Amino acid sequence: MEAISKCMGNPSDSQSAQPTAATLVATTVVATVAFLALSRIALWPQRQRIIRGPVTTSLPRIPKAERDKIVYTHDHFPGGRDVETPYGSIHVYEFGPEDGRKVLFVHGISTSCMTLEDIVRPLAERGCRVMLFDLFGRGYSDAPGDVEYDSRLYTTQILLVLASSPLAWTGNNAFSIVGYSLGGGIAANFAAAFPHMVDTLILLAPAGIIRPENFGRMTRLIFTSGIIPERLLAYLTKRRLGKPIANSVAKRKPAAIASNGNANGNGTASGPPQATSSSSATGRETFEDAALQEVVDPLDRPDAEPTATEKRVGEFVNWTIHHHDGFVPAFMSTVRFAPMLDQHEHWRKLARRAPGTTAVLLGRHDTLVNKEDYAEDALPLLGGEGNVFWRVVPGGHNFPFTHPNKVVEQIYEFWGWAQDS
């Protein structure tokens, strides 16, 4: 019996061991839950309601001498103001004759409104009342952190900007709107929603009807699926956007440089080119590559160094990355939700506009908003050649600030204004 007792063990010893095992299991469960909870907080953080921009965060800590060296200063244009809204502050500029033709400008995904400077100033000098602003999360505007950066948010931002003026910017045919890249997609959707307000609509390399295959499918999946933890994705995006501008755009196949279409002697094509899809020739781009074409596009001048304007714009993008905590979250949300792809329903509504009140300008070497793709996909939605002022101008995706004189010339022609001597 003693031998049996030794083999079976002391019952009291067994009972005392049971709580130890239970405690171990409980501790493991609690530790696992705590680890998962902490991991979720660390990798998928709760979003702030408003992420403040440089005006109230980084600028006050920068000595004035250094602030004055920033390529895009807080008072870069005349008539600047910071407009407080429920979504955070919006940095707005408005200048030019009060009784002049009103023109609103909307910039692209990765830059500030500085990129449109060489178009804005000539129009103001010609007598226009111009208004431009930094999109949420760009330049000196705050970034709402708990909303999707979709067409509804950007349309609301435009209405808030218009309402901030001491002058009347609403009513029938109240103003013209010029949108570049992402800003073109935003402007198109705004004009579709409020057709009576928009006198003329001018779209420069507009997003909205970009073919999905022109972006890398895997990259798009990564941005939109939620598989990659938010903090890790933000880190990778920030790192990509912060690369030197000489290396900013992925190498694309030489075939991406399409023929010049029906370009005339002054480098401007009159009317749409023959629609032959070139998506298969363009190579595949990431969203970051596409955004950085707003900074420098090597296909425009493949053997040339970036221009002074390109360097200045790229320098400010890099400054924004390090001084605006809302920039990368705003960029990422814009990639997910903004009106860059599949906006056919909104563009069909633009065909109802009066003939000659919509203009589309495309860059000859633009591989993102490709002139052949848009002639095939977008032009019919807008009502065809008889309904739209359609031009191809020199340059790549960033032509509004590499060839601004050509843009201004086309705007004057569209409006029926005499060219400056």
C-alpha positions as CSV (number, residue, x, y, z in Angstrom):
1,M,0.0,0.0,0.0
2,E,2.8,2.3,0.8
3,A,4.3,1.7,-2.6
4,I,0.9,2.4,-4.2
5,S,0.6,5.5,-2.2
6,K,3.9,6.8,-3.4
7,C,3.0,6.0,-7.0
8,M,-0.3,7.8,-6.8
9,G,1.1,10.7,-4.8
10,N,-0.3,12.5,-1.8
11,P,-3.8,13.7,-2.5
12,S,-3.1,16.9,-0.5
13,D,-0.1,17.6,-2.8
14,S,-2.3,17.2,-5.9
15,Q,-4.9,19.6,-4.5
16,S,-2.3,22.3,-3.7
17,A,-0.9,22.0,-7.2
18,Q,-4.3,22.7,-8.9
19,P,-4.5,26.4,-8.0
20,T,-1.0,26.9,-9.4
21,A,-2.0,25.5,-12.8
22,A,-5.2,27.5,-12.8
23,T,-3.3,30.6,-11.9
24,L,-0.8,30.0,-14.7
25,V,-3.6,29.6,-17.3
26,A,-5.3,32.8,-16.0
27,T,-2.1,34.7,-16.1
28,T,-1.4,33.6,-19.6
29,V,-4.9,34.6,-20.8
30,V,-4.7,38.0,-19.1
31,A,-1.2,38.6,-20.5
32,T,-2.3,37.7,-24.0
33,V,-5.3,39.9,-23.9
34,A,-3.2,42.8,-22.5
35,F,-0.6,42.2,-25.2
36,L,-3.2,42.2,-28.0
37,A,-4.9,45.3,-26.5
38,L,-1.6,47.2,-26.3
39,S,-0.6,46.0,-29.8
40,R,-3.9,47.4,-31.1
41,I,-3.3,50.7,-29.4
42,A,0.2,50.9,-30.7
43,L,-0.4,49.7,-34.3
44,W,-4.0,50.8,-34.8
45,P,-4.2,54.0,-32.7
46,Q,-7.5,55.8,-32.0
47,R,-7.8,58.8,-34.3
48,Q,-7.7,62.4,-33.0
49,R,-10.7,64.6,-33.8
50,I,-8.4,67.4,-35.2
51,I,-4.7,67.2,-35.9
52,R,-3.4,70.7,-35.7
53,G,-1.2,72.1,-38.4
54,P,2.1,74.0,-38.3
55,V,0.4,77.3,-37.5
56,T,-0.1,76.3,-33.8
57,T,2.4,73.5,-33.5
58,S,5.7,73.8,-35.2
59,L,5.8,77.4,-36.5
60,P,5.8,79.0,-33.0
61,R,8.9,77.0,-32.1
62,I,10.9,78.0,-35.2
63,P,12.9,81.2,-35.0
64,K,11.7,84.0,-37.3
65,A,14.9,84.0,-39.3
66,E,14.3,80.3,-40.1
67,R,10.6,80.8,-40.7
68,D,11.4,83.4,-43.3
69,K,13.5,80.8,-45.2
70,I,10.6,78.4,-45.6
71,V,9.8,78.3,-49.4
72,Y,6.1,78.6,-48.7
73,T,5.6,81.0,-45.8
74,H,2.4,81.5,-43.9
75,D,1.9,84.9,-45.7
76,H,3.1,83.6,-49.1
77,F,0.2,85.3,-50.9
78,P,-1.7,88.5,-50.1
79,G,-5.0,88.4,-48.2
80,G,-4.2,85.4,-46.1
81,R,-6.5,84.2,-43.2
82,D,-6.9,81.2,-41.0
83,V,-10.6,80.2,-40.9
84,E,-11.7,78.2,-37.9
85,T,-14.2,75.5,-38.7
86,P,-15.6,72.4,-37.0
87,Y,-13.0,70.4,-38.9
88,G,-10.1,72.6,-37.9
89,S,-8.5,75.7,-39.3
90,I,-8.3,76.2,-43.1
91,H,-5.6,78.5,-44.5
92,V,-7.1,80.7,-47.2
93,Y,-5.8,83.5,-49.5
94,E,-8.0,85.9,-51.4
95,F,-6.8,88.9,-53.4
96,G,-7.4,90.8,-56.6
97,P,-10.0,93.5,-57.5
98,E,-13.2,93.0,-55.4
99,D,-15.3,93.5,-58.6
100,G,-13.2,91.2,-60.7
101,R,-14.1,87.8,-62.1
102,K,-14.1,85.4,-59.1
103,V,-11.8,82.3,-59.5
104,L,-11.3,79.5,-56.9
105,F,-8.3,77.2,-57.1
106,V,-8.0,73.7,-55.7
107,H,-4.5,72.0,-55.6
108,G,-3.3,68.4,-55.6
109,I,-2.9,65.6,-53.2
110,S,0.7,66.0,-51.9
111,T,1.3,69.8,-52.2
112,S,0.0,73.1,-51.0
113,C,-1.7,75.8,-53.0
114,M,1.8,77.2,-53.7
115,T,2.0,74.9,-56.8
116,L,-0.6,77.1,-58.6
117,E,1.2,80.4,-57.9
118,D,2.3,81.0,-61.5
119,I,-1.3,80.7,-62.7
120,V,-3.0,82.5,-59.9
121,R,-0.9,85.7,-59.9
122,P,-1.3,86.5,-63.7
123,L,-5.0,86.1,-63.4
124,A,-5.1,88.4,-60.4
125,E,-3.0,90.9,-62.3
126,R,-5.4,90.6,-65.2
127,G,-8.3,91.7,-62.9
128,C,-9.6,88.5,-61.4
129,R,-10.6,88.1,-57.8
130,V,-8.7,84.9,-56.9
131,M,-9.1,82.6,-53.9
132,L,-7.0,79.6,-53.0
133,F,-6.5,77.5,-49.9
134,D,-4.6,74.6,-48.5
135,L,-6.6,71.3,-48.5
136,F,-7.0,69.7,-45.1
137,G,-3.8,68.2,-43.9
138,R,-1.6,70.2,-46.4
139,G,0.2,73.4,-46.1
140,Y,-1.0,75.4,-43.1
141,S,-4.5,73.9,-42.8
142,D,-5.3,71.5,-39.9
143,A,-6.3,67.9,-40.6
144,P,-9.5,66.4,-39.3
145,G,-8.5,63.1,-37.9
146,D,-11.8,61.2,-37.4
147,V,-13.4,61.5,-40.8
148,E,-12.8,60.0,-44.2
149,Y,-11.1,62.3,-46.8
150,D,-13.8,61.7,-49.4
151,S,-15.6,63.9,-51.9
152,R,-18.1,64.9,-49.1
153,L,-15.3,66.3,-46.9
154,Y,-13.6,68.2,-49.7
155,T,-17.0,69.6,-51.0
156,T,-17.7,70.8,-47.4
157,Q,-14.2,72.4,-47.2
158,I,-14.9,74.4,-50.4
159,L,-18.2,75.6,-49.0
160,L,-16.5,76.7,-45.8
161,V,-13.8,78.5,-47.8
162,L,-16.5,80.3,-49.9
163,A,-18.4,81.3,-46.7
164,S,-15.3,82.8,-45.1
165,S,-15.1,85.6,-47.7
166,P,-16.5,89.1,-47.0
167,L,-17.6,89.1,-50.6
168,A,-20.5,87.0,-52.1
169,W,-19.1,83.8,-53.7
170,T,-22.4,82.0,-53.9
171,G,-25.5,82.3,-56.2
172,N,-26.0,81.6,-59.9
173,N,-22.7,81.5,-61.9
174,A,-20.9,83.1,-58.9
175,F,-17.4,81.9,-59.7
176,S,-15.1,79.8,-61.9
177,I,-13.2,76.9,-60.4
178,V,-9.8,75.6,-61.4
179,G,-8.8,72.2,-60.1
180,Y,-5.4,70.5,-60.5
181,S,-4.9,66.7,-60.2
182,L,-6.8,65.6,-57.1
183,G,-8.1,69.2,-57.0
184,G,-9.6,68.5,-60.5
185,G,-11.4,65.5,-59.2
186,I,-12.7,67.6,-56.3
187,A,-13.7,70.5,-58.5
188,A,-15.5,68.2,-60.9
189,N,-17.6,66.6,-58.2
190,F,-18.3,70.0,-56.7
191,A,-19.5,71.3,-60.0
192,A,-21.7,68.2,-60.4
193,A,-23.2,68.8,-57.0
194,F,-23.7,72.6,-57.4
195,P,-23.9,73.2,-61.1
196,H,-25.7,76.6,-60.7
197,M,-22.8,78.1,-58.7
198,V,-20.0,77.3,-61.1
199,D,-19.7,79.7,-64.1
200,T,-16.8,77.9,-65.8
201,L,-15.0,74.7,-64.8
202,I,-11.3,74.3,-65.6
203,L,-9.7,70.9,-65.0
204,L,-5.9,70.6,-65.1
205,A,-4.7,66.9,-65.3
206,P,-7.8,66.0,-63.3
207,A,-8.2,62.9,-61.2
208,G,-11.5,61.1,-61.2
209,I,-11.4,58.9,-64.3
210,I,-7.8,57.5,-63.8
211,R,-7.7,53.9,-64.8
212,P,-7.2,51.6,-61.8
213,E,-4.5,49.7,-63.6
214,N,-2.4,52.8,-63.8
215,F,-1.8,52.3,-60.1
216,G,-0.1,49.3,-58.6
217,R,-2.9,46.9,-57.6
218,M,-1.0,45.5,-54.7
219,T,-0.2,48.9,-53.4
220,R,-3.9,49.9,-53.6
221,L,-4.8,46.8,-51.8
222,I,-2.4,47.5,-49.0
223,F,-3.8,51.0,-48.6
224,T,-7.4,50.0,-48.6
225,S,-7.6,46.6,-47.0
226,G,-6.5,47.4,-43.5
227,I,-4.2,44.4,-43.4
228,I,-1.1,46.5,-42.7
229,P,-1.2,48.2,-39.2
230,E,-1.9,51.9,-39.5
231,R,1.3,53.0,-37.7
232,L,3.5,50.8,-40.0
233,L,1.7,52.0,-43.1
234,A,2.1,55.6,-42.0
235,Y,5.8,55.0,-41.4
236,L,6.3,53.5,-44.9
237,T,4.3,56.2,-46.5
238,K,6.2,59.0,-44.8
239,R,9.5,57.4,-45.7
240,R,8.4,57.1,-49.4
241,L,7.2,60.6,-49.6
242,G,10.3,62.0,-48.0
243,K,12.7,60.6,-50.6
244,P,14.8,63.2,-52.5
245,I,12.9,64.6,-55.5
246,A,15.5,63.3,-57.9
247,N,14.4,59.8,-57.0
248,S,10.8,60.6,-56.3
249,V,9.1,58.9,-59.2
250,A,9.5,55.2,-60.1
251,K,11.2,54.5,-63.4
252,R,8.6,53.9,-66.1
253,K,9.0,52.3,-69.5
254,P,10.2,54.6,-72.3
255,A,7.0,53.6,-74.2
256,A,5.1,55.7,-71.8
257,I,6.2,58.8,-73.7
258,A,3.4,58.8,-76.2
259,S,3.3,60.6,-79.5
260,N,2.6,64.3,-79.5
261,G,-0.9,63.7,-81.1
262,N,-2.0,66.7,-83.2
263,A,0.3,69.2,-81.5
264,N,0.6,72.4,-83.5
265,G,3.6,74.6,-83.8
266,N,3.3,76.3,-80.4
267,G,3.3,73.0,-78.6
268,T,-0.4,72.9,-77.9
269,A,-2.7,70.2,-79.3
270,S,-6.1,71.5,-80.4
271,G,-8.8,69.0,-79.6
272,P,-8.6,65.4,-78.2
273,P,-5.9,63.0,-79.5
274,Q,-6.8,59.8,-81.2
275,A,-8.0,57.5,-78.4
276,T,-5.6,54.6,-78.2
277,S,-5.2,53.2,-74.7
278,S,-1.7,53.3,-73.4
279,S,-2.2,51.9,-70.0
280,S,-0.2,48.8,-70.9
281,A,2.7,51.0,-71.8
282,T,2.8,53.2,-68.8
283,G,4.2,50.8,-66.3
284,R,2.6,50.5,-62.9
285,E,2.8,53.2,-60.2
286,T,2.2,53.3,-56.5
287,F,0.0,56.0,-55.1
288,E,3.1,57.6,-53.7
289,D,4.7,57.6,-57.1
290,A,1.6,59.2,-58.6
291,A,1.4,61.8,-55.9
292,L,5.1,62.7,-56.3
293,Q,4.5,63.4,-60.0
294,E,3.1,66.7,-58.7
295,V,6.6,67.4,-57.4
296,V,8.8,66.3,-60.3
297,D,7.9,64.3,-63.4
298,P,11.0,63.0,-65.2
299,L,9.1,62.0,-68.3
300,D,8.5,65.7,-69.1
301,R,12.3,66.3,-69.5
302,P,13.9,62.9,-69.0
303,D,17.5,64.2,-69.2
304,A,17.0,67.5,-67.3
305,E,17.5,68.5,-63.7
306,P,14.4,69.5,-61.8
307,T,13.5,73.1,-62.3
308,A,13.7,75.7,-59.6
309,T,9.9,75.5,-59.1
310,E,10.1,71.7,-58.8
311,K,12.8,71.9,-56.3
312,R,10.9,74.5,-54.3
313,V,7.7,72.4,-54.3
314,G,9.6,69.3,-53.4
315,E,11.4,71.1,-50.6
316,F,8.1,72.2,-49.0
317,V,6.6,68.7,-49.3
318,N,9.6,67.5,-47.3
319,W,9.2,70.3,-44.8
320,T,5.5,69.4,-44.4
321,I,6.3,65.7,-43.7
322,H,8.5,66.8,-40.7
323,H,6.3,69.7,-39.5
324,H,2.7,68.7,-40.1
325,D,1.6,65.7,-38.1
326,G,-1.7,65.5,-40.1
327,F,-0.1,65.4,-43.5
328,V,0.6,61.6,-43.7
329,P,-2.8,60.6,-42.2
330,A,-4.6,63.0,-44.6
331,F,-2.6,61.6,-47.6
332,M,-3.4,58.0,-46.6
333,S,-7.1,58.7,-46.1
334,T,-7.2,60.6,-49.4
335,V,-5.7,57.6,-51.2
336,R,-8.5,55.5,-49.7
337,F,-11.5,57.7,-50.2
338,A,-10.9,60.7,-52.4
339,P,-12.5,61.1,-55.9
340,M,-9.5,59.9,-57.9
341,L,-11.0,56.7,-59.6
342,D,-14.4,55.6,-60.8
343,Q,-16.1,59.0,-60.7
344,H,-18.0,58.3,-63.9
345,E,-21.4,59.0,-62.3
346,H,-20.3,62.5,-61.3
347,W,-18.7,63.3,-64.6
348,R,-21.8,62.3,-66.6
349,K,-23.6,65.1,-64.8
350,L,-21.1,67.6,-66.1
351,A,-22.3,66.9,-69.7
352,R,-25.5,68.8,-68.7
353,R,-23.4,72.0,-68.4
354,A,-23.8,74.6,-71.1
355,P,-21.5,74.0,-74.0
356,G,-18.2,75.8,-73.7
357,T,-18.3,76.1,-69.9
358,T,-16.0,73.2,-69.2
359,A,-12.3,73.0,-70.0
360,V,-9.9,70.0,-69.7
361,L,-6.2,70.5,-70.1
362,L,-3.9,67.5,-70.2
363,G,-0.1,67.1,-70.2
364,R,1.4,65.5,-73.3
365,H,3.7,63.3,-71.3
366,D,1.5,62.7,-68.3
367,T,1.4,58.9,-67.6
368,L,-1.0,59.2,-64.7
369,V,-3.8,61.3,-66.2
370,N,-3.1,59.9,-69.6
371,K,-4.3,61.9,-72.6
372,E,-5.3,58.8,-74.7
373,D,-7.1,57.2,-71.7
374,Y,-9.0,60.4,-70.9
375,A,-10.0,60.9,-74.6
376,E,-11.5,57.5,-74.6
377,D,-13.0,57.4,-71.1
378,A,-13.7,60.9,-70.0
379,L,-14.5,63.0,-73.1
380,P,-17.7,61.0,-73.9
381,L,-18.9,61.5,-70.3
382,L,-18.5,65.2,-70.7
383,G,-20.6,65.3,-73.9
384,G,-17.9,65.0,-76.5
385,E,-15.8,67.5,-78.4
386,G,-18.7,69.9,-79.1
387,N,-19.4,70.4,-75.4
388,V,-15.9,70.7,-74.0
389,F,-12.8,72.9,-74.5
390,W,-10.2,70.1,-74.7
391,R,-6.5,70.8,-75.0
392,V,-3.2,68.9,-74.7
393,V,-0.3,71.1,-73.5
394,P,3.5,70.5,-73.1
395,G,4.7,68.8,-69.9
396,G,4.0,65.9,-67.7
397,H,1.6,65.6,-64.8
398,N,3.1,68.7,-63.1
399,F,2.6,71.0,-66.2
400,P,0.7,73.7,-64.2
401,F,3.9,74.8,-62.6
402,T,6.4,73.7,-65.2
403,H,4.5,75.3,-68.1
404,P,2.2,77.8,-66.4
405,N,2.3,80.3,-69.3
406,K,0.7,77.7,-71.6
407,V,-2.0,77.1,-69.0
408,V,-2.7,80.8,-68.7
409,E,-2.9,81.1,-72.5
410,Q,-5.4,78.3,-72.7
411,I,-7.5,79.8,-69.9
412,Y,-7.6,83.1,-71.7
413,E,-8.6,81.4,-75.0
414,F,-11.3,79.4,-73.1
415,W,-12.8,82.6,-71.7
416,G,-12.4,84.5,-75.0
417,W,-9.9,86.9,-73.6
418,A,-7.2,88.5,-75.6
419,Q,-3.7,87.2,-74.9
420,D,-1.3,89.4,-73.0
421,S,1.2,91.1,-75.2
